[in-house]
Amino acid sequence: MIFKKIEEIHWNRILEIQDDSYQEVGAEELDVLKSKNAVAPDTCFVCVSKSGGVVGYLLSHPWNGVYPPKLFEPLPNITHCEYLYLHDMAISPQSKGRGVGRAAALKLFEIAKNKGMNKVVLVAVQGSESFWSTIGFQEVKGVSVCSSYGEKALLMEKVLAV
């Protein structure tokens, strides 16, 4: 799997993959997605096949506090960060089941460790908590997430060995 920094030419494909991936939660606007990349371009990337096509993407950024950022809103100014927040990872339907998501998550863990971060946090949506559990994420008990993430959304975290 090839990982590349997000460039302007990638955004249309990112939007297509997002539209294919989120039936329950809904898609975010382009400016909202771009705000994640603008804040942390070194923790956002596309997954590219050997033939050069974008088959997935991952958007992550520094964050702090107990509650995740709100969906559908550009990121506020982040002055202090405690961990990386994995805002969005989506894989094209044609590439699911081929290890792309696992490879992208492992790449993010590597980046987080290199930045001295010891934790990655995310909100599992649309029943994805079983996937996240297989790569070491655990539910954060006692914290409810904003209803915009969907009815059964779960806050999860993975503590990294630094």
C-alpha positions in Angstrom: 0.0 0.0 0.0 1.2 3.5 -0.9 0.4 6.4 1.4 0.6 10.0 0.0 0.0 13.4 1.4 -3.3 14.8 0.3 -3.1 17.1 -2.7 -5.7 19.2 -4.4 -6.2 16.5 -7.1 -7.3 14.0 -4.4 -10.3 15.8 -3.0 -12.9 14.8 -5.5 -12.1 11.1 -5.0 -12.1 11.6 -1.2 -15.6 13.0 -1.5 -16.7 10.0 -3.7 -15.4 7.5 -1.1 -17.0 9.5 1.7 -20.3 9.4 -0.1 -20.1 5.7 -0.6 -19.1 5.0 3.0 -21.5 7.0 5.2 -25.2 6.2 4.8 -26.2 6.6 8.5 -24.0 9.6 9.4 -23.9 11.6 6.2 -21.1 13.3 4.4 -19.2 16.3 5.5 -18.6 19.3 3.3 -15.3 19.7 1.4 -14.3 22.8 3.5 -14.8 20.8 6.7 -12.6 17.9 5.4 -10.0 20.3 4.2 -9.8 22.0 7.6 -8.5 18.8 9.1 -5.8 18.5 6.5 -4.9 22.2 6.9 -4.3 21.8 10.6 -2.4 18.6 10.4 -1.2 17.7 6.9 1.4 15.3 8.3 -1.4 13.1 9.9 -3.7 13.1 6.9 -3.1 11.0 3.8 -4.6 9.0 0.9 -4.1 5.3 0.3 -3.1 4.7 -3.3 -3.1 1.4 -5.3 -0.1 0.3 -7.4 -2.0 1.6 -10.4 -2.2 5.1 -8.9 -5.9 5.2 -7.9 -7.0 6.5 -4.6 -8.7 3.6 -2.7 -9.0 5.3 0.7 -8.1 8.2 2.9 -7.4 9.0 6.6 -7.9 12.3 8.3 -6.4 12.8 11.7 -5.4 15.8 13.8 -4.2 16.7 17.3 -6.9 17.1 19.9 -7.4 17.4 23.6 -10.1 16.9 26.2 -12.6 14.2 26.7 -15.1 15.0 24.0 -14.4 14.6 20.3 -14.7 17.5 17.8 -18.2 18.1 16.4 -19.0 16.7 13.0 -19.9 19.0 10.1 -17.9 21.9 11.5 -14.4 23.1 10.6 -11.8 22.6 13.3 -11.5 25.3 15.9 -8.0 26.6 16.7 -6.1 23.9 18.6 -3.6 25.4 21.1 -2.7 22.3 23.2 -3.0 18.7 22.2 -2.9 15.5 24.2 -3.4 12.9 21.5 -4.3 12.3 17.8 -7.9 12.2 16.9 -8.7 9.9 14.0 -11.5 12.0 12.5 -12.2 9.9 9.4 -11.0 6.8 7.6 -12.9 5.5 4.6 -12.0 2.8 2.1 -13.6 2.5 -1.4 -16.2 -0.4 -1.6 -14.0 -2.1 -4.2 -11.0 -2.2 -1.8 -12.7 -3.3 1.4 -11.5 -6.6 2.8 -8.0 -6.1 1.3 -6.2 -4.8 4.4 -6.2 -1.2 3.3 -7.9 0.1 6.5 -5.6 -1.9 8.8 -2.5 -0.7 6.8 -3.7 2.9 7.1 -4.3 2.7 10.8 -0.9 1.1 11.4 0.6 4.0 9.4 -1.1 6.5 11.6 0.1 4.7 14.7 3.7 5.0 13.4 3.2 8.7 12.7 1.7 9.2 16.2 4.7 7.5 17.9 7.1 9.6 15.8 5.3 12.7 17.0 5.6 11.5 20.7 1.9 10.9 21.0 0.8 7.9 23.1 -2.8 7.7 22.2 -5.2 7.7 19.2 -8.9 8.4 19.8 -11.8 8.0 17.4 -15.6 7.7 17.3 -16.7 4.4 15.8 -19.8 4.9 13.6 -22.1 2.6 11.7 -21.1 -0.5 13.6 -17.4 -0.2 12.9 -16.4 -0.8 16.5 -15.7 -4.5 15.8 -13.1 -3.5 13.1 -11.4 -1.0 15.5 -11.4 -3.6 18.3 -9.4 -5.9 16.1 -6.5 -3.4 15.9 -6.5 -2.6 19.6 -9.0 0.1 20.2 -11.2 -0.1 23.3 -14.4 1.7 24.2 -14.0 4.7 26.5 -16.7 4.1 29.1 -18.9 6.8 30.5 -18.4 9.3 27.7 -21.3 10.0 25.3 -20.7 11.5 21.9 -22.6 14.1 20.0 -25.7 12.7 18.4 -24.4 13.9 15.0 -22.2 10.8 15.0 -25.2 8.5 14.9 -27.2 6.6 17.5 -24.8 3.8 18.3 -21.5 5.8 18.0 -18.8 4.8 20.5 -15.8 6.8 21.6 -12.8 4.5 21.4 -9.0 4.8 22.1 -5.8 3.0 21.5 -2.9 3.6 23.8 0.4 3.3 22.0 3.7 2.1 23.4 6.0 5.0 22.9 
